[in-house]
Every structure is written in C-alpha cells, then in structure tokens.
Amino acid sequence: MERADWLLTPAQRGNPASRVDRRHADGAAWSTGNDVRPLVHGAVYFAELLAAVRAQRAGDILMFTDWRGDPDELLDGPNSAIGDVLCDAARRGVVVKGLVWRSHLDRFQFSEQENYHLGEEIEEAGGECLLDMRVRPGGSHHQKFVVLRHPGRPERDVAFVGGIDLCHSRRDDAAHRGDPQAQRIADAYSSRPPWHDVQLAVRGPAVGDVEATFRERWTDPAPLSRSPRSRLRAALQGEDTQADPLPVQQPDPGPRGSHTVQILRTYPNRLRGYPFAPDGERSIARAYMKSLRRARRLIYLEDQYLWSESAVQPFAQALADHPGLRMIAVLPPLPDQEGRISTPMNLLGRIRALEVLRRAGGDRLAVYSLENHAGTPVYVHAKVCVIDDVWASVGSANVNRRSWTHDSELSCAVLD
C-alpha cells in the first residue's frame, strides 16, 4: 500500500500557501511514526487532558482552539473546572495561548458570553486567549484541538484533535447518562442530554503539524473582528486584541508508533484572504473524495448532520461503483435544537442526503441512531469516518457543505 494512494499530495491539498506540507524535510504532505489513540466519550478525553495539563511545568507550552468554552465545565470531578485548570497552568509558568471563536449574539443561542469569560479568566492569570472572529460572514471557527509541548521533554508532547469542545454537555461516558453540567438542547434528549463524541490523542511528529496550524491562525495579521461594535466594546473593556509572539516552535517529537497522520483543514475563501490560505482550503473535502474512491468493503461513518446532496455524492458514487461495498452511518435521531430557523433545513437536508445514498446503495446502506438504557436518545456529535479498516478521519468537520467550505475545521486522517 502506497501512502499517496490514500492521502493527499501537497498539490492535491490545493493550498500552497500553507507551511503544513512545506515543513516536512522529505516533501511529504504527512508524517510517519505516530501513535494515535481514539478517546471515545468526553469523560475519557477530559480526564486524560486534565492529567496532561497538570503535569506541565514552567516553560512548557499549551495552545488550544475552541468553538465554545465554558470555564466552569469540570474535566474530572471537583476542583477540575477547565477555566481553573488553564489559569493554574498559566500561574505556574506554562505558556498558555488560546483562540476561541467570538460568536454571534446570544439571542441566536450561540456562546458569546461564555467564550468571553473564559478568555477573561485566562488573561487575568497571565495567559492569553483571543476571541477570534476572523471568519466569513455567518461562519465560525469550529476547530477543537489542544497542543501540549514540553521543551526538553518531547516524549510528553501530545495533540488532542477531534470534535469535543471544552464546554457543557460534553462530559459523558459509555453509560450515556449525560453530563451533569448540561446544556439544554431539543426536549427529546431530556434535560441532561446523552452525548456521544470522539477525540484523538496524537503523539509523534504529527504534533508539530497540529501546532503549525495553530501558529498560522495565531499570526494572522487581520483584526480579530471587522465589526465596529465588537471593536468598540473590546476597546472600552480593555480586551486583548493583539496576539503576543509565541515561543519558537520546538523540533517535532520523535517517532512514537506506526501510524501515518495527515492534517486536514477547511478555511473559507475570506475577504482579503488568510495569509496561510489566500483562496481558502478544502483539504477535508478533497481527502474524503480521494479516499472514498478506494473504498471496497466498508464505509463506517459517525456524523452530527450528514446534510446536502453534494457532500454525500462521493459516498453515493463509491456505493454505485462497487457492488460489494457497504456503508453504516450513525447519526443523531433529531436536530439538537427545536425552534431554530435552521431546523427545517436540517431535516430536509438529511432526508435528501439519505435518499441519494439509498438510491446508490439500496440495502447495502444501514443508518442507525442511539439511545441509552433508559430509552433516551443519544446525541451523536462525533465526526468519524473509517474506510476499509485502513484510512480513518476524526476531527471537527461534519459531512456537509458548511464544514467543507465555510467554517474553519481541523481533522486528522490516520493511515494504519
């Protein structure tokens, strides 16, 4: 098996401005010698993240991006609120740098206030957390990853990449009784929604590639927001709107395992462009299209949305081309919010997407939703695809046009 049969070459990424591929001495668009473990369920991820952050010491580096952050969310029992954990790290000399989406107004049920207070707490403790609205109108920064570097102790370096935000409702486990610190969603999921999600723990040279993605966003010279209202409020409240320099990036960690990892992103074609993606980047969509052409036996998918006929067309084409290919999809039974303006489009988009897949695959397509032992539906938030037990993708991007074109996203393709 040739890696280039499954993974994107630098030319196929379609974004020569990014240094993620150029930084590899061998010219490859991926790194080898990695150890990648899936952390299934938020409680598993949060406990491992907590232990790793608490083991950091002065001079170590912690970088994170998030869509939503709730500073009081407990990572693993009492005295483990994410805001306190990050602030404690900053106070003991860890270099803490964060980028959190400055979201739309709270009346649209997003998370502006929560993100502001998380950033405020970290700043007061000596770290730096910027509220980042460098997106297309109507878009969001949806990446969810944490990078921990340890100068002089590279064996401890790790990147956590996936679909799990540092916020309420994510700390569920295999019993799926829901996070005690719940965020209310549709009534069918109860007041404590059961939640299924996945994050990766990546160790080895690929940690440097994830860090490079953070550094590209951090050094973007564009103003954090183009909104006059947001910029005026930031000035009146003394909010940090200028990124301080980062420490020099350390050499990549040495080999840790046998996995090949490729970092995939979505960036929109933003007005005036990103310096690291002047025409945007669609490597997540391109990676799906390339890997699905090689599918022969089984496509396994976990996805929050599975919207739009155009996004599922590569799956349908694979099913149509190969009569022995089967597909299993695990989806939430209902949208997360009732009464949102997007709810009818959500339902219609899924119906049309499933119709396309059923026409191509017939009874070779199976679609499931989950419930816990009490019969309460489980909300599937994971974004996972496994093809033929060879190629896997885990990250922040759903299978829909928004995740493939409009928001910022980050996924890891793993070849094993």
C-alpha positions as CSV (number, residue, x, y, z in Angstrom):
1,M,0.0,0.0,0.0
2,E,1.4,3.4,-1.0
3,R,0.6,6.3,1.3
4,A,0.0,8.5,-1.7
5,D,-2.8,6.1,-2.8
6,W,-4.9,7.2,0.2
7,L,-3.5,10.6,1.3
8,L,-3.4,13.9,-0.4
9,T,-0.2,15.0,-2.1
10,P,0.9,18.7,-1.5
11,A,-0.6,19.6,-4.9
12,Q,-3.8,17.8,-4.1
13,R,-4.2,19.8,-0.9
14,G,-4.8,22.9,-3.1
15,N,-3.2,25.4,-0.8
16,P,0.5,26.0,-1.5
17,A,0.5,29.0,0.9
18,S,0.3,26.7,4.0
19,R,3.6,25.6,5.6
20,V,2.0,22.4,7.0
21,D,3.3,20.5,4.0
22,R,6.4,22.6,3.3
23,R,7.8,21.9,6.8
24,H,8.5,18.2,6.1
25,A,12.1,17.6,5.0
26,D,11.1,14.7,2.8
27,G,8.5,16.8,0.9
28,A,5.6,14.6,2.0
29,A,2.2,16.0,3.0
30,W,2.0,13.7,6.0
31,S,4.2,12.5,8.9
32,T,5.0,8.9,9.8
33,G,6.0,7.2,13.1
34,N,3.0,8.5,15.1
35,D,0.9,6.9,17.8
36,V,-2.8,7.7,17.6
37,R,-5.4,6.6,20.1
38,P,-9.1,7.4,19.9
39,L,-10.6,8.8,23.1
40,V,-14.2,7.7,22.9
41,H,-16.6,9.8,25.1
42,G,-15.9,13.3,26.6
43,A,-15.3,11.9,30.1
44,V,-12.4,9.8,28.8
45,Y,-10.8,12.8,26.9
46,F,-11.3,15.3,29.7
47,A,-9.6,13.0,32.3
48,E,-6.6,12.5,30.0
49,L,-6.4,16.2,29.2
50,L,-6.6,17.1,32.9
51,A,-3.7,14.8,33.8
52,A,-1.6,16.0,30.9
53,V,-2.1,19.7,31.7
54,R,-1.5,19.3,35.5
55,A,1.8,17.6,34.6
56,Q,3.1,20.6,32.7
57,R,5.6,22.9,34.4
58,A,7.1,26.4,33.9
59,G,8.3,26.9,30.3
60,D,6.0,24.3,28.8
61,I,3.5,25.4,26.2
62,L,-0.3,24.9,25.9
63,M,-2.1,26.0,22.8
64,F,-5.8,25.5,22.2
65,T,-8.6,26.4,19.8
66,D,-12.3,26.1,20.6
67,W,-15.7,26.8,19.2
68,R,-17.3,27.2,22.7
69,G,-15.6,27.3,26.1
70,D,-17.4,27.2,29.5
71,P,-14.9,28.0,32.2
72,D,-16.8,26.1,34.9
73,E,-17.0,22.8,33.0
74,L,-15.5,20.1,35.2
75,L,-12.9,17.9,33.5
76,D,-12.9,15.1,36.1
77,G,-14.7,15.7,39.4
78,P,-14.4,18.5,42.0
79,N,-11.8,21.2,41.6
80,S,-11.2,20.5,37.9
81,A,-13.0,23.3,36.1
82,I,-11.4,24.0,32.8
83,G,-11.0,27.7,33.5
84,D,-9.2,27.0,36.8
85,V,-7.0,24.3,35.3
86,L,-5.9,26.6,32.5
87,C,-5.4,29.5,34.9
88,D,-3.4,27.4,37.3
89,A,-1.2,26.3,34.5
90,A,-0.5,29.9,33.5
91,R,0.2,30.9,37.1
92,R,2.9,28.2,37.4
93,G,4.7,29.5,34.3
94,V,3.1,27.4,31.5
95,V,2.8,29.5,28.3
96,V,-1.0,29.3,27.7
97,K,-2.3,30.6,24.4
98,G,-5.9,30.2,23.2
99,L,-8.1,31.1,20.2
100,V,-11.8,30.9,20.9
101,W,-14.5,31.9,18.3
102,R,-16.1,35.2,19.1
103,S,-19.5,34.0,18.3
104,H,-22.7,35.6,17.1
105,L,-25.1,37.3,19.5
106,D,-26.5,35.3,22.4
107,R,-30.1,35.8,21.1
108,F,-29.2,33.4,18.3
109,Q,-28.3,30.8,21.0
110,F,-24.6,30.7,20.4
111,S,-21.9,31.3,23.0
112,E,-20.5,34.8,23.0
113,Q,-20.7,35.4,26.8
114,E,-19.3,32.0,27.8
115,N,-16.3,32.4,25.4
116,Y,-15.7,36.0,26.6
117,H,-15.5,35.0,30.3
118,L,-13.2,32.0,29.6
119,G,-10.8,34.3,27.8
120,E,-11.0,36.9,30.5
121,E,-10.1,34.4,33.3
122,I,-7.1,33.1,31.3
123,E,-5.8,36.7,30.7
124,E,-6.1,37.6,34.3
125,A,-3.9,34.5,35.2
126,G,-1.1,35.5,32.9
127,G,-2.1,33.5,29.8
128,E,-3.5,34.9,26.6
129,C,-6.8,33.9,25.0
130,L,-8.1,35.8,22.0
131,L,-11.7,36.0,20.8
132,D,-11.3,35.3,17.1
133,M,-13.9,36.4,14.5
134,R,-11.6,36.3,11.5
135,V,-14.2,34.3,9.5
136,R,-16.5,34.8,6.6
137,P,-19.9,36.4,7.4
138,G,-22.1,33.8,9.0
139,G,-19.2,31.4,9.6
140,S,-17.4,30.2,12.7
141,H,-14.1,28.9,13.9
142,H,-15.1,25.3,14.6
143,Q,-11.7,23.7,15.2
144,K,-11.3,21.9,18.6
145,F,-7.7,20.9,19.5
146,V,-5.2,21.3,22.3
147,V,-1.4,21.0,21.8
148,L,0.9,20.4,24.7
149,R,4.7,20.9,24.2
150,H,7.4,20.3,26.7
151,P,10.8,21.8,25.8
152,G,13.5,19.3,26.9
153,R,10.9,16.6,27.4
154,P,9.5,15.9,23.9
155,E,8.4,12.4,24.9
156,R,5.5,14.1,26.8
157,D,4.3,16.1,23.7
158,V,0.7,15.4,22.6
159,A,-2.0,16.9,20.5
160,F,-5.7,16.3,21.2
161,V,-7.8,16.7,18.0
162,G,-11.4,15.9,17.4
163,G,-15.0,17.0,17.9
164,I,-15.1,17.8,21.6
165,D,-15.4,21.3,22.8
166,L,-14.3,22.4,26.3
167,C,-17.8,23.2,27.4
168,H,-21.0,22.0,29.0
169,S,-22.7,18.7,27.9
170,R,-19.5,17.1,26.6
171,R,-18.5,15.1,29.7
172,D,-20.5,11.9,29.1
173,D,-19.3,8.3,29.3
174,A,-20.2,4.9,27.9
175,A,-23.4,4.7,30.1
176,H,-24.7,7.8,28.3
177,R,-26.5,9.3,31.3
178,G,-25.3,12.8,30.1
179,D,-23.1,15.5,31.5
180,P,-24.3,16.8,34.9
181,Q,-23.4,20.2,33.6
182,A,-25.9,20.1,30.8
183,Q,-26.6,22.5,28.0
184,R,-30.3,22.2,27.0
185,I,-31.0,21.0,23.5
186,A,-34.2,19.6,22.0
187,D,-36.6,18.3,24.6
188,A,-36.4,14.7,23.3
189,Y,-32.9,14.5,24.7
190,S,-34.1,15.3,28.2
191,S,-32.7,18.0,30.5
192,R,-29.4,16.1,30.7
193,P,-28.7,15.1,27.1
194,P,-26.7,11.9,26.5
195,W,-23.8,12.8,24.3
196,H,-21.5,10.7,22.0
197,D,-18.2,12.2,20.9
198,V,-14.6,11.3,19.9
199,Q,-11.2,13.0,20.3
200,L,-7.8,11.7,19.2
201,A,-4.6,11.7,21.3
202,V,-1.8,12.1,18.8
203,R,1.9,11.6,19.8
204,G,4.9,11.7,17.5
205,P,5.9,14.1,14.7
206,A,2.3,15.0,13.7
207,V,2.1,17.1,16.9
208,G,4.3,19.6,15.1
209,D,1.8,19.7,12.2
210,V,-1.1,20.5,14.5
211,E,1.0,23.2,16.2
212,A,1.8,24.7,12.8
213,T,-1.9,25.0,12.2
214,F,-2.3,26.9,15.5
215,R,0.6,29.2,14.7
216,E,-0.8,30.1,11.3
217,R,-4.0,31.2,12.8
218,W,-2.3,33.0,15.8
219,T,-0.1,35.1,13.5
220,D,-2.9,36.1,11.1
221,P,-2.4,39.9,10.9
222,A,-6.1,40.6,10.2
223,P,-8.1,42.4,13.0
224,L,-9.8,39.9,15.3
225,S,-13.1,41.3,14.3
226,R,-14.3,43.5,11.4
227,S,-17.4,44.5,13.4
228,P,-17.3,48.2,14.6
229,R,-19.5,47.2,17.5
230,S,-17.2,44.4,18.7
231,R,-14.1,46.5,18.2
232,L,-15.5,49.4,20.2
233,R,-16.6,47.1,23.0
234,A,-13.2,45.5,23.1
235,A,-11.5,48.9,23.4
236,L,-13.9,50.1,26.1
237,Q,-13.4,46.8,28.1
238,G,-9.6,46.7,27.7
239,E,-9.9,43.4,25.9
240,D,-6.7,41.9,24.4
241,T,-6.9,42.3,20.6
242,Q,-3.3,41.9,19.7
243,A,-1.5,38.5,19.7
244,D,1.8,38.4,21.5
245,P,4.6,36.5,19.9
246,L,4.8,32.8,20.5
247,P,7.9,30.9,21.7
248,V,10.0,29.5,18.8
249,Q,8.5,26.2,17.7
250,Q,10.5,23.2,19.0
251,P,11.6,20.4,16.7
252,D,8.9,17.8,16.1
253,P,8.8,15.0,18.6
254,G,10.5,11.8,17.6
255,P,8.7,8.6,16.3
256,R,6.3,7.0,18.8
257,G,4.4,4.4,16.7
258,S,3.4,3.1,13.3
259,H,0.7,5.5,12.2
260,T,0.8,7.9,9.3
261,V,-1.1,11.1,10.0
262,Q,-2.2,13.9,7.6
263,I,-3.5,17.2,8.9
264,L,-6.6,18.3,7.0
265,R,-8.4,21.7,7.2
266,T,-11.2,23.8,5.9
267,Y,-10.8,27.5,5.6
268,P,-13.2,29.7,3.7
269,N,-12.3,32.0,0.8
270,R,-12.4,35.0,3.1
271,L,-12.5,38.6,2.0
272,R,-8.8,39.7,1.8
273,G,-7.8,36.1,2.5
274,Y,-5.9,34.3,5.1
275,P,-2.1,34.6,4.6
276,F,-1.8,30.8,5.0
277,A,-4.9,30.1,2.8
278,P,-5.5,33.1,0.5
279,D,-8.1,31.2,-1.5
280,G,-9.2,29.1,1.4
281,E,-8.5,25.4,1.9
282,R,-10.7,22.4,1.2
283,S,-8.4,19.5,2.1
284,I,-11.0,17.8,4.3
285,A,-13.4,17.6,1.4
286,R,-10.6,16.6,-1.0
287,A,-9.4,13.9,1.3
288,Y,-12.9,12.4,1.5
289,M,-13.2,12.4,-2.2
290,K,-9.9,10.7,-2.7
291,S,-10.2,8.0,0.0
292,L,-13.8,7.1,-1.0
293,R,-12.6,6.3,-4.5
294,R,-10.6,3.4,-2.9
295,A,-13.4,2.1,-0.7
296,R,-14.2,-1.6,-1.5
297,R,-15.6,-3.2,1.7
298,L,-17.0,-0.9,4.3
299,I,-17.5,2.8,5.0
300,Y,-18.3,3.4,8.7
301,L,-19.5,7.0,9.5
302,E,-20.5,8.8,12.7
303,D,-21.7,12.3,11.9
304,Q,-23.7,15.1,13.6
305,Y,-25.5,16.2,10.4
306,L,-24.9,14.4,7.1
307,W,-26.5,17.2,5.1
308,S,-26.6,18.1,1.5
309,E,-26.7,16.1,-1.7
310,S,-23.4,17.4,-2.9
311,A,-21.5,16.4,0.2
312,V,-22.8,12.8,0.1
313,Q,-22.3,12.4,-3.6
314,P,-18.7,10.9,-3.2
315,F,-20.2,8.3,-0.8
316,A,-23.0,7.5,-3.3
317,Q,-20.6,7.2,-6.2
318,A,-18.5,4.7,-4.2
319,L,-21.6,2.6,-3.4
320,A,-22.7,2.7,-7.0
321,D,-19.2,1.8,-8.4
322,H,-18.6,-1.2,-6.1
323,P,-21.5,-3.7,-5.6
324,G,-19.6,-5.3,-2.6
325,L,-19.3,-2.1,-0.7
326,R,-21.4,-1.4,2.4
327,M,-22.0,1.7,4.4
328,I,-23.0,2.2,8.0
329,A,-23.9,5.6,9.3
330,V,-24.6,6.5,13.0
331,L,-26.5,9.8,13.3
332,P,-28.5,11.7,16.0
333,P,-32.2,10.9,15.6
334,L,-33.2,14.6,15.8
335,P,-31.6,18.0,15.4
336,D,-30.1,19.5,18.5
337,Q,-32.4,22.5,18.7
338,E,-36.1,22.9,18.4
339,G,-37.4,26.2,17.1
340,R,-34.2,27.3,15.4
341,I,-34.6,28.8,12.0
342,S,-32.2,26.1,10.7
343,T,-34.3,23.1,12.0
344,P,-36.5,22.6,8.8
345,M,-33.4,22.8,6.6
346,N,-31.6,20.4,8.8
347,L,-34.3,17.8,8.5
348,L,-34.8,18.3,4.7
349,G,-31.1,18.3,4.1
350,R,-30.7,14.9,5.8
351,I,-33.7,13.4,4.0
352,R,-32.4,14.4,0.6
353,A,-28.8,13.2,1.5
354,L,-30.1,9.8,2.6
355,E,-32.3,9.5,-0.5
356,V,-29.1,9.9,-2.6
357,L,-27.3,7.2,-0.6
358,R,-30.2,4.8,-0.7
359,R,-30.6,5.1,-4.5
360,A,-26.9,4.3,-4.8
361,G,-26.6,1.6,-2.2
362,G,-30.0,0.1,-1.5
363,D,-29.9,-2.4,1.3
364,R,-26.1,-2.0,1.5
365,L,-26.7,1.2,3.4
366,A,-27.6,1.0,7.1
367,V,-28.4,4.1,9.2
368,Y,-28.7,3.9,13.0
369,S,-29.3,6.2,15.9
370,L,-28.6,5.5,19.5
371,E,-30.4,5.5,22.9
372,N,-29.2,4.8,26.4
373,H,-30.6,2.1,28.7
374,A,-33.4,4.4,29.8
375,G,-34.6,4.8,26.2
376,T,-33.4,8.4,25.9
377,P,-31.9,9.3,22.5
378,V,-28.2,9.9,22.4
379,Y,-27.0,13.0,20.6
380,V,-24.2,12.0,18.2
381,H,-21.7,14.8,17.9
382,A,-18.8,12.8,16.7
383,K,-17.2,13.3,13.2
384,V,-15.6,10.0,12.4
385,C,-15.1,8.0,9.1
386,V,-13.3,4.7,8.7
387,I,-12.8,3.2,5.3
388,D,-11.8,-0.5,4.9
389,D,-10.1,-0.5,8.3
390,V,-7.2,1.3,6.6
391,W,-8.0,5.1,6.5
392,A,-9.7,7.0,9.3
393,S,-10.6,10.6,9.8
394,V,-11.5,12.1,13.1
395,G,-12.0,15.9,13.7
396,S,-14.3,18.8,13.9
397,A,-15.8,18.6,10.4
398,N,-19.2,17.2,9.6
399,V,-20.2,15.8,6.2
400,N,-22.0,18.9,5.0
401,R,-21.2,21.9,2.8
402,R,-20.7,24.2,5.7
403,S,-17.9,22.1,7.2
404,W,-16.3,21.5,3.8
405,T,-16.4,25.1,2.6
406,H,-17.4,27.8,5.1
407,D,-16.2,27.3,8.7
408,S,-12.6,26.7,9.9
409,E,-12.2,23.0,10.6
410,L,-9.4,20.6,11.5
411,S,-9.3,16.8,11.1
412,C,-6.6,14.1,11.2
413,A,-6.5,11.4,8.6
414,V,-4.8,8.3,10.0
415,L,-3.4,5.5,7.8
416,D,-2.9,2.2,9.6
